[in-house]
Amino acid sequence: MVPRSVLERRKSPYPTTADQLYEKDLRARTRALLADRSSPAFDVVDAGELARLLEHPQGHFDTQLRRNGLETALYLDRWMREYGIAPE
C-alpha cells in the first residue's frame, strides 16, 4: 500500500538533520543566550562549555546527538524563565 519510493527513501529524524537553516538559527539563539548572562539556565548550564560547542564548524550539528547540548540549554532557559524557576 505504501509506494516503493517511500519505502526505499532515506529516512531522517525531525528536524531534518541536513537543514542548514535550522543549524544557523540554533547557533544564533545559542549566541543570544550566551550574551544574556541573566539567564537562570546558567545556574545549571556551563556557559564555557556551551561556547565551546559553538566553536565547531558549520555543518557539525548534523545529528540529534550533536545538537543536544545547544537545544537542551535553550529549552531549559525558556522553561525556567516561563515558570519563574531559579535554583536555590
PDB file of N, CA, C and O in Angstrom:
ATOM      1  N   MET A   1       0.811  -1.189   0.000  1.00  0.00           N
ATOM      2  CA  MET A   1       0.000   0.000   0.000  1.00  0.00           C
ATOM      3  C   MET A   1       0.862   1.263   0.000  1.00  0.00           C
ATOM      4  O   MET A   1       0.427   2.316  -0.465  1.00  0.00           O
ATOM      5  N   VAL A   2       2.078   1.154   0.520  1.00  0.00           N
ATOM      6  CA  VAL A   2       2.984   2.306   0.543  1.00  0.00           C
ATOM      7  C   VAL A   2       3.840   2.250  -0.713  1.00  0.00           C
ATOM      8  O   VAL A   2       4.401   1.202  -1.032  1.00  0.00           O
ATOM      9  N   PRO A   3       3.948   3.366  -1.432  1.00  0.00           N
ATOM     10  CA  PRO A   3       4.747   3.366  -2.659  1.00  0.00           C
ATOM     11  C   PRO A   3       6.203   2.979  -2.393  1.00  0.00           C
ATOM     12  O   PRO A   3       6.761   3.317  -1.349  1.00  0.00           O
ATOM     13  N   ARG A   4       6.803   2.278  -3.329  1.00  0.00           N
ATOM     14  CA  ARG A   4       8.192   1.832  -3.212  1.00  0.00           C
ATOM     15  C   ARG A   4       9.126   3.019  -2.954  1.00  0.00           C
ATOM     16  O   ARG A   4      10.081   2.901  -2.185  1.00  0.00           O
ATOM     17  N   SER A   5       8.853   4.161  -3.595  1.00  0.00           N
ATOM     18  CA  SER A   5       9.706   5.337  -3.409  1.00  0.00           C
ATOM     19  C   SER A   5       9.725   5.795  -1.949  1.00  0.00           C
ATOM     20  O   SER A   5      10.738   6.304  -1.468  1.00  0.00           O
ATOM     21  N   VAL A   6       8.613   5.614  -1.251  1.00  0.00           N
ATOM     22  CA  VAL A   6       8.550   5.983   0.161  1.00  0.00           C
ATOM     23  C   VAL A   6       9.264   4.936   1.007  1.00  0.00           C
ATOM     24  O   VAL A   6      10.003   5.283   1.928  1.00  0.00           O
ATOM     25  N   LEU A   7       9.055   3.688   0.709  1.00  0.00           N
ATOM     26  CA  LEU A   7       9.687   2.610   1.469  1.00  0.00           C
ATOM     27  C   LEU A   7      11.204   2.646   1.369  1.00  0.00           C
ATOM     28  O   LEU A   7      11.896   2.340   2.340  1.00  0.00           O
ATOM     29  N   GLU A   8      11.723   3.012   0.217  1.00  0.00           N
ATOM     30  CA  GLU A   8      13.166   2.943  -0.020  1.00  0.00           C
ATOM     31  C   GLU A   8      13.896   4.270   0.170  1.00  0.00           C
ATOM     32  O   GLU A   8      15.123   4.307   0.079  1.00  0.00           O
ATOM     33  N   ARG A   9      13.181   5.347   0.429  1.00  0.00           N
ATOM     34  CA  ARG A   9      13.875   6.627   0.579  1.00  0.00           C
ATOM     35  C   ARG A   9      14.658   6.668   1.887  1.00  0.00           C
ATOM     36  O   ARG A   9      14.349   5.964   2.849  1.00  0.00           O
ATOM     37  N   ARG A  10      15.665   7.504   1.885  1.00  0.00           N
ATOM     38  CA  ARG A  10      16.495   7.673   3.072  1.00  0.00           C
ATOM     39  C   ARG A  10      15.653   8.319   4.172  1.00  0.00           C
ATOM     40  O   ARG A  10      14.992   9.330   3.938  1.00  0.00           O
ATOM     41  N   LYS A  11      15.679   7.751   5.335  1.00  0.00           N
ATOM     42  CA  LYS A  11      14.908   8.269   6.455  1.00  0.00           C
ATOM     43  C   LYS A  11      15.761   9.270   7.228  1.00  0.00           C
ATOM     44  O   LYS A  11      16.983   9.137   7.298  1.00  0.00           O
ATOM     45  N   SER A  12      15.103  10.270   7.806  1.00  0.00           N
ATOM     46  CA  SER A  12      15.826  11.252   8.610  1.00  0.00           C
ATOM     47  C   SER A  12      14.929  11.717   9.756  1.00  0.00           C
ATOM     48  O   SER A  12      13.709  11.788   9.608  1.00  0.00           O
ATOM     49  N   PRO A  13      15.540  12.032  10.895  1.00  0.00           N
ATOM     50  CA  PRO A  13      14.763  12.480  12.051  1.00  0.00           C
ATOM     51  C   PRO A  13      14.283  13.913  11.877  1.00  0.00           C
ATOM     52  O   PRO A  13      14.738  14.629  10.986  1.00  0.00           O
ATOM     53  N   TYR A  14      13.366  14.318  12.732  1.00  0.00           N
ATOM     54  CA  TYR A  14      12.887  15.694  12.750  1.00  0.00           C
ATOM     55  C   TYR A  14      13.685  16.484  13.767  1.00  0.00           C
ATOM     56  O   TYR A  14      13.966  15.933  14.832  1.00  0.00           O
ATOM     57  N   PRO A  15      14.075  17.726  13.533  1.00  0.00           N
ATOM     58  CA  PRO A  15      14.043  18.370  12.227  1.00  0.00           C
ATOM     59  C   PRO A  15      15.116  17.784  11.319  1.00  0.00           C
ATOM     60  O   PRO A  15      16.062  17.150  11.786  1.00  0.00           O
ATOM     61  N   THR A  16      14.962  17.997  10.049  1.00  0.00           N
ATOM     62  CA  THR A  16      15.890  17.421   9.090  1.00  0.00           C
ATOM     63  C   THR A  16      17.316  17.765   9.489  1.00  0.00           C
ATOM     64  O   THR A  16      17.664  18.936   9.637  1.00  0.00           O
ATOM     65  N   THR A  17      18.124  16.752   9.660  1.00  0.00           N
ATOM     66  CA  THR A  17      19.475  16.974  10.166  1.00  0.00           C
ATOM     67  C   THR A  17      20.356  17.724   9.188  1.00  0.00           C
ATOM     68  O   THR A  17      21.348  18.327   9.597  1.00  0.00           O
ATOM     69  N   ALA A  18      20.024  17.705   7.920  1.00  0.00           N
ATOM     70  CA  ALA A  18      20.827  18.413   6.932  1.00  0.00           C
ATOM     71  C   ALA A  18      20.350  19.851   6.730  1.00  0.00           C
ATOM     72  O   ALA A  18      20.874  20.553   5.865  1.00  0.00           O
ATOM     73  N   ASP A  19      19.387  20.292   7.494  1.00  0.00           N
ATOM     74  CA  ASP A  19      18.821  21.623   7.322  1.00  0.00           C
ATOM     75  C   ASP A  19      19.775  22.677   7.883  1.00  0.00           C
ATOM     76  O   ASP A  19      19.852  22.875   9.096  1.00  0.00           O
ATOM     77  N   GLN A  20      20.491  23.341   7.000  1.00  0.00           N
ATOM     78  CA  GLN A  20      21.457  24.353   7.416  1.00  0.00           C
ATOM     79  C   GLN A  20      20.777  25.564   8.056  1.00  0.00           C
ATOM     80  O   GLN A  20      21.369  26.228   8.907  1.00  0.00           O
ATOM     81  N   LEU A  21      19.548  25.852   7.656  1.00  0.00           N
ATOM     82  CA  LEU A  21      18.834  26.982   8.258  1.00  0.00           C
ATOM     83  C   LEU A  21      18.521  26.711   9.730  1.00  0.00           C
ATOM     84  O   LEU A  21      18.568  27.616  10.563  1.00  0.00           O
ATOM     85  N   TYR A  22      18.201  25.456  10.036  1.00  0.00           N
ATOM     86  CA  TYR A  22      17.934  25.105  11.433  1.00  0.00           C
ATOM     87  C   TYR A  22      19.206  25.280  12.256  1.00  0.00           C
ATOM     88  O   TYR A  22      19.173  25.843  13.350  1.00  0.00           O
ATOM     89  N   GLU A  23      20.317  24.798  11.729  1.00  0.00           N
ATOM     90  CA  GLU A  23      21.582  24.936  12.462  1.00  0.00           C
ATOM     91  C   GLU A  23      21.950  26.413  12.624  1.00  0.00           C
ATOM     92  O   GLU A  23      22.413  26.818  13.690  1.00  0.00           O
ATOM     93  N   LYS A  24      21.752  27.208  11.595  1.00  0.00           N
ATOM     94  CA  LYS A  24      22.062  28.633  11.667  1.00  0.00           C
ATOM     95  C   LYS A  24      21.231  29.298  12.753  1.00  0.00           C
ATOM     96  O   LYS A  24      21.755  30.092  13.535  1.00  0.00           O
ATOM     97  N   ASP A  25      19.939  28.981  12.811  1.00  0.00           N
ATOM     98  CA  ASP A  25      19.060  29.530  13.838  1.00  0.00           C
ATOM     99  C   ASP A  25      19.461  29.046  15.226  1.00  0.00           C
ATOM    100  O   ASP A  25      19.466  29.824  16.180  1.00  0.00           O
ATOM    101  N   LEU A  26      19.792  27.782  15.339  1.00  0.00           N
ATOM    102  CA  LEU A  26      20.215  27.204  16.615  1.00  0.00           C
ATOM    103  C   LEU A  26      21.467  27.912  17.129  1.00  0.00           C
ATOM    104  O   LEU A  26      21.559  28.242  18.312  1.00  0.00           O
ATOM    105  N   ARG A  27      22.417  28.141  16.248  1.00  0.00           N
ATOM    106  CA  ARG A  27      23.643  28.855  16.635  1.00  0.00           C
ATOM    107  C   ARG A  27      23.330  30.290  17.059  1.00  0.00           C
ATOM    108  O   ARG A  27      23.860  30.766  18.063  1.00  0.00           O
ATOM    109  N   ALA A  28      22.484  30.974  16.313  1.00  0.00           N
ATOM    110  CA  ALA A  28      22.146  32.365  16.636  1.00  0.00           C
ATOM    111  C   ALA A  28      21.444  32.465  17.988  1.00  0.00           C
ATOM    112  O   ALA A  28      21.759  33.346  18.789  1.00  0.00           O
ATOM    113  N   ARG A  29      20.503  31.571  18.242  1.00  0.00           N
ATOM    114  CA  ARG A  29      19.796  31.598  19.521  1.00  0.00           C
ATOM    115  C   ARG A  29      20.727  31.248  20.675  1.00  0.00           C
ATOM    116  O   ARG A  29      20.583  31.788  21.771  1.00  0.00           O
ATOM    117  N   THR A  30      21.677  30.352  20.438  1.00  0.00           N
ATOM    118  CA  THR A  30      22.636  29.993  21.488  1.00  0.00           C
ATOM    119  C   THR A  30      23.567  31.174  21.773  1.00  0.00           C
ATOM    120  O   THR A  30      23.873  31.450  22.933  1.00  0.00           O
ATOM    121  N   ARG A  31      24.016  31.867  20.735  1.00  0.00           N
ATOM    122  CA  ARG A  31      24.858  33.059  20.943  1.00  0.00           C
ATOM    123  C   ARG A  31      24.091  34.131  21.733  1.00  0.00           C
ATOM    124  O   ARG A  31      24.653  34.777  22.617  1.00  0.00           O
ATOM    125  N   ALA A  32      22.818  34.311  21.410  1.00  0.00           N
ATOM    126  CA  ALA A  32      21.996  35.288  22.141  1.00  0.00           C
ATOM    127  C   ALA A  32      21.869  34.890  23.609  1.00  0.00           C
ATOM    128  O   ALA A  32      21.927  35.743  24.495  1.00  0.00           O
ATOM    129  N   LEU A  33      21.698  33.609  23.861  1.00  0.00           N
ATOM    130  CA  LEU A  33      21.619  33.124  25.242  1.00  0.00           C
ATOM    131  C   LEU A  33      22.920  33.400  25.974  1.00  0.00           C
ATOM    132  O   LEU A  33      22.901  33.860  27.115  1.00  0.00           O
ATOM    133  N   LEU A  34      24.046  33.126  25.336  1.00  0.00           N
ATOM    134  CA  LEU A  34      25.344  33.364  25.962  1.00  0.00           C
ATOM    135  C   LEU A  34      25.573  34.846  26.247  1.00  0.00           C
ATOM    136  O   LEU A  34      26.255  35.191  27.213  1.00  0.00           O
ATOM    137  N   ALA A  35      25.018  35.714  25.428  1.00  0.00           N
ATOM    138  CA  ALA A  35      25.171  37.159  25.630  1.00  0.00           C
ATOM    139  C   ALA A  35      24.318  37.661  26.786  1.00  0.00           C
ATOM    140  O   ALA A  35      24.579  38.736  27.325  1.00  0.00           O
ATOM    141  N   ASP A  36      23.304  36.896  27.172  1.00  0.00           N
ATOM    142  CA  ASP A  36      22.403  37.286  28.248  1.00  0.00           C
ATOM    143  C   ASP A  36      22.759  36.499  29.508  1.00  0.00           C
ATOM    144  O   ASP A  36      22.165  35.456  29.783  1.00  0.00           O
ATOM    145  N   ARG A  37      23.704  36.987  30.249  1.00  0.00           N
ATOM    146  CA  ARG A  37      24.175  36.270  31.446  1.00  0.00           C
ATOM    147  C   ARG A  37      23.163  36.285  32.583  1.00  0.00           C
ATOM    148  O   ARG A  37      23.415  35.700  33.636  1.00  0.00           O
ATOM    149  N   SER A  38      22.021  36.944  32.392  1.00  0.00           N
ATOM    150  CA  SER A  38      20.994  36.925  33.437  1.00  0.00           C
ATOM    151  C   SER A  38      20.136  35.671  33.367  1.00  0.00           C
ATOM    152  O   SER A  38      19.248  35.480  34.198  1.00  0.00           O
ATOM    153  N   SER A  39      20.392  34.818  32.387  1.00  0.00           N
ATOM    154  CA  SER A  39      19.591  33.607  32.224  1.00  0.00           C
ATOM    155  C   SER A  39      19.714  32.707  33.446  1.00  0.00           C
ATOM    156  O   SER A  39      20.822  32.426  33.904  1.00  0.00           O
ATOM    157  N   PRO A  40      18.580  32.254  33.976  1.00  0.00           N
ATOM    158  CA  PRO A  40      18.637  31.326  35.106  1.00  0.00           C
ATOM    159  C   PRO A  40      19.259  29.980  34.716  1.00  0.00           C
ATOM    160  O   PRO A  40      19.694  29.224  35.584  1.00  0.00           O
ATOM    161  N   ALA A  41      19.300  29.687  33.440  1.00  0.00           N
ATOM    162  CA  ALA A  41      19.879  28.413  32.989  1.00  0.00           C
ATOM    163  C   ALA A  41      21.357  28.312  33.344  1.00  0.00           C
ATOM    164  O   ALA A  41      21.882  27.208  33.494  1.00  0.00           O
ATOM    165  N   PHE A  42      22.037  29.457  33.480  1.00  0.00           N
ATOM    166  CA  PHE A  42      23.469  29.413  33.768  1.00  0.00           C
ATOM    167  C   PHE A  42      23.777  29.017  35.208  1.00  0.00           C
ATOM    168  O   PHE A  42      24.943  28.887  35.582  1.00  0.00           O
ATOM    169  N   ASP A  43      22.747  28.828  36.007  1.00  0.00           N
ATOM    170  CA  ASP A  43      22.945  28.226  37.328  1.00  0.00           C
ATOM    171  C   ASP A  43      23.103  26.714  37.189  1.00  0.00           C
ATOM    172  O   ASP A  43      23.549  26.036  38.115  1.00  0.00           O
ATOM    173  N   VAL A  44      22.731  26.199  36.023  1.00  0.00           N
ATOM    174  CA  VAL A  44      22.764  24.757  35.766  1.00  0.00           C
ATOM    175  C   VAL A  44      23.695  24.427  34.602  1.00  0.00           C
ATOM    176  O   VAL A  44      24.393  23.414  34.630  1.00  0.00           O
ATOM    177  N   VAL A  45      23.705  25.275  33.588  1.00  0.00           N
ATOM    178  CA  VAL A  45      24.463  25.046  32.353  1.00  0.00           C
ATOM    179  C   VAL A  45      25.820  25.745  32.441  1.00  0.00           C
ATOM    180  O   VAL A  45      25.905  26.887  32.895  1.00  0.00           O
ATOM    181  N   ASP A  46      26.866  25.067  32.013  1.00  0.00           N
ATOM    182  CA  ASP A  46      28.214  25.633  31.953  1.00  0.00           C
ATOM    183  C   ASP A  46      28.325  26.493  30.693  1.00  0.00           C
ATOM    184  O   ASP A  46      28.393  25.967  29.582  1.00  0.00           O
ATOM    185  N   ALA A  47      28.341  27.816  30.870  1.00  0.00           N
ATOM    186  CA  ALA A  47      28.389  28.740  29.731  1.00  0.00           C
ATOM    187  C   ALA A  47      29.656  28.534  28.906  1.00  0.00           C
ATOM    188  O   ALA A  47      29.617  28.653  27.682  1.00  0.00           O
ATOM    189  N   GLY A  48      30.760  28.233  29.545  1.00  0.00           N
ATOM    190  CA  GLY A  48      32.009  27.996  28.823  1.00  0.00           C
ATOM    191  C   GLY A  48      31.914  26.790  27.906  1.00  0.00           C
ATOM    192  O   GLY A  48      32.396  26.821  26.773  1.00  0.00           O
ATOM    193  N   GLU A  49      31.299  25.740  28.392  1.00  0.00           N
ATOM    194  CA  GLU A  49      31.133  24.534  27.572  1.00  0.00           C
ATOM    195  C   GLU A  49      30.169  24.808  26.423  1.00  0.00           C
ATOM    196  O   GLU A  49      30.377  24.333  25.306  1.00  0.00           O
ATOM    197  N   LEU A  50      29.131  25.559  26.692  1.00  0.00           N
ATOM    198  CA  LEU A  50      28.184  25.915  25.639  1.00  0.00           C
ATOM    199  C   LEU A  50      28.896  26.730  24.552  1.00  0.00           C
ATOM    200  O   LEU A  50      28.678  26.497  23.363  1.00  0.00           O
ATOM    201  N   ALA A  51      29.731  27.667  24.949  1.00  0.00           N
ATOM    202  CA  ALA A  51      30.501  28.462  23.984  1.00  0.00           C
ATOM    203  C   ALA A  51      31.459  27.576  23.195  1.00  0.00           C
ATOM    204  O   ALA A  51      31.641  27.780  21.995  1.00  0.00           O
ATOM    205  N   ARG A  52      32.069  26.604  23.850  1.00  0.00           N
ATOM    206  CA  ARG A  52      32.991  25.685  23.147  1.00  0.00           C
ATOM    207  C   ARG A  52      32.258  24.868  22.091  1.00  0.00           C
ATOM    208  O   ARG A  52      32.821  24.568  21.038  1.00  0.00           O
ATOM    209  N   LEU A  53      31.018  24.509  22.361  1.00  0.00           N
ATOM    210  CA  LEU A  53      30.248  23.769  21.360  1.00  0.00           C
ATOM    211  C   LEU A  53      30.093  24.585  20.077  1.00  0.00           C
ATOM    212  O   LEU A  53      30.116  24.039  18.974  1.00  0.00           O
ATOM    213  N   LEU A  54      29.937  25.902  20.239  1.00  0.00           N
ATOM    214  CA  LEU A  54      29.764  26.760  19.064  1.00  0.00           C
ATOM    215  C   LEU A  54      31.036  26.907  18.239  1.00  0.00           C
ATOM    216  O   LEU A  54      30.984  27.400  17.112  1.00  0.00           O
ATOM    217  N   GLU A  55      32.173  26.490  18.779  1.00  0.00           N
ATOM    218  CA  GLU A  55      33.432  26.568  18.036  1.00  0.00           C
ATOM    219  C   GLU A  55      33.497  25.538  16.914  1.00  0.00           C
ATOM    220  O   GLU A  55      34.325  25.658  16.012  1.00  0.00           O
ATOM    221  N   HIS A  56      32.635  24.534  16.963  1.00  0.00           N
ATOM    222  CA  HIS A  56      32.616  23.540  15.883  1.00  0.00           C
ATOM    223  C   HIS A  56      32.200  24.234  14.589  1.00  0.00           C
ATOM    224  O   HIS A  56      31.389  25.160  14.620  1.00  0.00           O
ATOM    225  N   PRO A  57      32.742  23.799  13.458  1.00  0.00           N
ATOM    226  CA  PRO A  57      32.426  24.448  12.181  1.00  0.00           C
ATOM    227  C   PRO A  57      30.976  24.227  11.751  1.00  0.00           C
ATOM    228  O   PRO A  57      30.315  23.285  12.188  1.00  0.00           O
ATOM    229  N   GLN A  58      30.504  25.119  10.887  1.00  0.00           N
ATOM    230  CA  GLN A  58      29.165  24.983  10.320  1.00  0.00           C
ATOM    231  C   GLN A  58      29.004  23.582   9.734  1.00  0.00           C
ATOM    232  O   GLN A  58      29.907  23.079   9.065  1.00  0.00           O
ATOM    233  N   GLY A  59      27.890  22.971   9.976  1.00  0.00           N
ATOM    234  CA  GLY A  59      27.634  21.619   9.499  1.00  0.00           C
ATOM    235  C   GLY A  59      27.913  20.554  10.544  1.00  0.00           C
ATOM    236  O   GLY A  59      27.609  19.381  10.328  1.00  0.00           O
ATOM    237  N   HIS A  60      28.491  20.947  11.683  1.00  0.00           N
ATOM    238  CA  HIS A  60      28.819  19.977  12.734  1.00  0.00           C
ATOM    239  C   HIS A  60      27.567  19.392  13.381  1.00  0.00           C
ATOM    240  O   HIS A  60      27.524  18.204  13.698  1.00  0.00           O
ATOM    241  N   PHE A  61      26.552  20.227  13.575  1.00  0.00           N
ATOM    242  CA  PHE A  61      25.364  19.787  14.299  1.00  0.00           C
ATOM    243  C   PHE A  61      24.402  19.074  13.356  1.00  0.00           C
ATOM    244  O   PHE A  61      23.266  19.502  13.153  1.00  0.00           O
ATOM    245  N   ASP A  62      24.887  17.982  12.792  1.00  0.00           N
ATOM    246  CA  ASP A  62      24.140  17.248  11.770  1.00  0.00           C
ATOM    247  C   ASP A  62      23.365  16.065  12.329  1.00  0.00           C
ATOM    248  O   ASP A  62      22.718  15.341  11.573  1.00  0.00           O
ATOM    249  N   THR A  63      23.419  15.859  13.623  1.00  0.00           N
ATOM    250  CA  THR A  63      22.642  14.785  14.245  1.00  0.00           C
ATOM    251  C   THR A  63      22.028  15.298  15.542  1.00  0.00           C
ATOM    252  O   THR A  63      22.490  16.287  16.111  1.00  0.00           O
ATOM    253  N   GLN A  64      20.999  14.627  15.996  1.00  0.00           N
ATOM    254  CA  GLN A  64      20.349  14.998  17.250  1.00  0.00           C
ATOM    255  C   GLN A  64      21.350  14.951  18.401  1.00  0.00           C
ATOM    256  O   GLN A  64      21.332  15.822  19.270  1.00  0.00           O
ATOM    257  N   LEU A  65      22.200  13.967  18.414  1.00  0.00           N
ATOM    258  CA  LEU A  65      23.172  13.830  19.498  1.00  0.00           C
ATOM    259  C   LEU A  65      24.108  15.035  19.551  1.00  0.00           C
ATOM    260  O   LEU A  65      24.410  15.535  20.635  1.00  0.00           O
ATOM    261  N   ARG A  66      24.565  15.502  18.404  1.00  0.00           N
ATOM    262  CA  ARG A  66      25.490  16.638  18.383  1.00  0.00           C
ATOM    263  C   ARG A  66      24.796  17.952  18.738  1.00  0.00           C
ATOM    264  O   ARG A  66      25.425  18.855  19.290  1.00  0.00           O
ATOM    265  N   ARG A  67      23.513  18.063  18.428  1.00  0.00           N
ATOM    266  CA  ARG A  67      22.760  19.287  18.718  1.00  0.00           C
ATOM    267  C   ARG A  67      22.246  19.326  20.145  1.00  0.00           C
ATOM    268  O   ARG A  67      21.871  20.392  20.634  1.00  0.00           O
ATOM    269  N   ASN A  68      22.222  18.212  20.806  1.00  0.00           N
ATOM    270  CA  ASN A  68      21.542  18.074  22.087  1.00  0.00           C
ATOM    271  C   ASN A  68      21.945  19.130  23.120  1.00  0.00           C
ATOM    272  O   ASN A  68      21.079  19.685  23.797  1.00  0.00           O
ATOM    273  N   GLY A  69      23.222  19.409  23.250  1.00  0.00           N
ATOM    274  CA  GLY A  69      23.670  20.382  24.247  1.00  0.00           C
ATOM    275  C   GLY A  69      23.102  21.768  24.010  1.00  0.00           C
ATOM    276  O   GLY A  69      22.668  22.439  24.947  1.00  0.00           O
ATOM    277  N   LEU A  70      23.105  22.197  22.750  1.00  0.00           N
ATOM    278  CA  LEU A  70      22.573  23.523  22.420  1.00  0.00           C
ATOM    279  C   LEU A  70      21.065  23.568  22.646  1.00  0.00           C
ATOM    280  O   LEU A  70      20.549  24.487  23.283  1.00  0.00           O
ATOM    281  N   GLU A  71      20.373  22.576  22.122  1.00  0.00           N
ATOM    282  CA  GLU A  71      18.919  22.552  22.259  1.00  0.00           C
ATOM    283  C   GLU A  71      18.492  22.469  23.724  1.00  0.00           C
ATOM    284  O   GLU A  71      17.551  23.149  24.132  1.00  0.00           O
ATOM    285  N   THR A  72      19.163  21.655  24.502  1.00  0.00           N
ATOM    286  CA  THR A  72      18.808  21.499  25.910  1.00  0.00           C
ATOM    287  C   THR A  72      18.997  22.801  26.670  1.00  0.00           C
ATOM    288  O   THR A  72      18.146  23.166  27.482  1.00  0.00           O
ATOM    289  N   ALA A  73      20.094  23.511  26.425  1.00  0.00           N
ATOM    290  CA  ALA A  73      20.330  24.790  27.102  1.00  0.00           C
ATOM    291  C   ALA A  73      19.246  25.793  26.746  1.00  0.00           C
ATOM    292  O   ALA A  73      18.752  26.513  27.615  1.00  0.00           O
ATOM    293  N   LEU A  74      18.873  25.845  25.476  1.00  0.00           N
ATOM    294  CA  LEU A  74      17.833  26.784  25.043  1.00  0.00           C
ATOM    295  C   LEU A  74      16.480  26.438  25.646  1.00  0.00           C
ATOM    296  O   LEU A  74      15.764  27.323  26.115  1.00  0.00           O
ATOM    297  N   TYR A  75      16.127  25.163  25.638  1.00  0.00           N
ATOM    298  CA  TYR A  75      14.844  24.740  26.205  1.00  0.00           C
ATOM    299  C   TYR A  75      14.809  24.970  27.710  1.00  0.00           C
ATOM    300  O   TYR A  75      13.790  25.394  28.255  1.00  0.00           O
ATOM    301  N   LEU A  76      15.915  24.691  28.373  1.00  0.00           N
ATOM    302  CA  LEU A  76      15.984  24.891  29.818  1.00  0.00           C
ATOM    303  C   LEU A  76      15.809  26.365  30.154  1.00  0.00           C
ATOM    304  O   LEU A  76      15.066  26.707  31.074  1.00  0.00           O
ATOM    305  N   ASP A  77      16.486  27.239  29.415  1.00  0.00           N
ATOM    306  CA  ASP A  77      16.348  28.679  29.645  1.00  0.00           C
ATOM    307  C   ASP A  77      14.898  29.116  29.494  1.00  0.00           C
ATOM    308  O   ASP A  77      14.364  29.829  30.343  1.00  0.00           O
ATOM    309  N   ARG A  78      14.276  28.694  28.427  1.00  0.00           N
ATOM    310  CA  ARG A  78      12.882  29.098  28.182  1.00  0.00           C
ATOM    311  C   ARG A  78      11.950  28.583  29.275  1.00  0.00           C
ATOM    312  O   ARG A  78      11.085  29.311  29.762  1.00  0.00           O
ATOM    313  N   TRP A  79      12.134  27.336  29.648  1.00  0.00           N
ATOM    314  CA  TRP A  79      11.287  26.726  30.682  1.00  0.00           C
ATOM    315  C   TRP A  79      11.462  27.439  32.015  1.00  0.00           C
ATOM    316  O   TRP A  79      10.478  27.748  32.688  1.00  0.00           O
ATOM    317  N   MET A  80      12.708  27.701  32.402  1.00  0.00           N
ATOM    318  CA  MET A  80      12.971  28.348  33.694  1.00  0.00           C
ATOM    319  C   MET A  80      12.407  29.775  33.721  1.00  0.00           C
ATOM    320  O   MET A  80      11.855  30.210  34.732  1.00  0.00           O
ATOM    321  N   ARG A  81      12.548  30.492  32.613  1.00  0.00           N
ATOM    322  CA  ARG A  81      12.000  31.860  32.556  1.00  0.00           C
ATOM    323  C   ARG A  81      10.479  31.843  32.583  1.00  0.00           C
ATOM    324  O   ARG A  81       9.849  32.621  33.300  1.00  0.00           O
ATOM    325  N   GLU A  82       9.900  30.949  31.797  1.00  0.00           N
ATOM    326  CA  GLU A  82       8.439  30.910  31.688  1.00  0.00           C
ATOM    327  C   GLU A  82       7.773  30.578  33.016  1.00  0.00           C
ATOM    328  O   GLU A  82       6.712  31.116  33.335  1.00  0.00           O
ATOM    329  N   TYR A  83       8.394  29.695  33.787  1.00  0.00           N
ATOM    330  CA  TYR A  83       7.784  29.271  35.044  1.00  0.00           C
ATOM    331  C   TYR A  83       8.424  29.920  36.270  1.00  0.00           C
ATOM    332  O   TYR A  83       8.111  29.558  37.404  1.00  0.00           O
ATOM    333  N   GLY A  84       9.315  30.873  36.041  1.00  0.00           N
ATOM    334  CA  GLY A  84       9.925  31.604  37.156  1.00  0.00           C
ATOM    335  C   GLY A  84      10.739  30.723  38.069  1.00  0.00           C
ATOM    336  O   GLY A  84      10.727  30.898  39.288  1.00  0.00           O
ATOM    337  N   ILE A  85      11.448  29.773  37.485  1.00  0.00           N
ATOM    338  CA  ILE A  85      12.227  28.815  38.271  1.00  0.00           C
ATOM    339  C   ILE A  85      13.672  29.295  38.379  1.00  0.00           C
ATOM    340  O   ILE A  85      14.299  29.644  37.379  1.00  0.00           O
ATOM    341  N   ALA A  86      14.182  29.306  39.587  1.00  0.00           N
ATOM    342  CA  ALA A  86      15.583  29.639  39.819  1.00  0.00           C
ATOM    343  C   ALA A  86      16.130  28.667  40.845  1.00  0.00           C
ATOM    344  O   ALA A  86      15.505  28.446  41.882  1.00  0.00           O
ATOM    345  N   PRO A  87      17.294  28.079  40.572  1.00  0.00           N
ATOM    346  CA  PRO A  87      17.894  27.149  41.545  1.00  0.00           C
ATOM    347  C   PRO A  87      18.194  27.885  42.859  1.00  0.00           C
ATOM    348  O   PRO A  87      18.485  29.081  42.876  1.00  0.00           O
ATOM    349  N   GLU A  88      18.114  27.139  43.931  1.00  0.00           N
ATOM    350  CA  GLU A  88      18.385  27.722  45.259  1.00  0.00           C
ATOM    351  C   GLU A  88      19.850  27.690  45.572  1.00  0.00           C
ATOM    352  O   GLU A  88      20.263  28.137  46.643  1.00  0.00           O
TER     353      GLU A  88
END
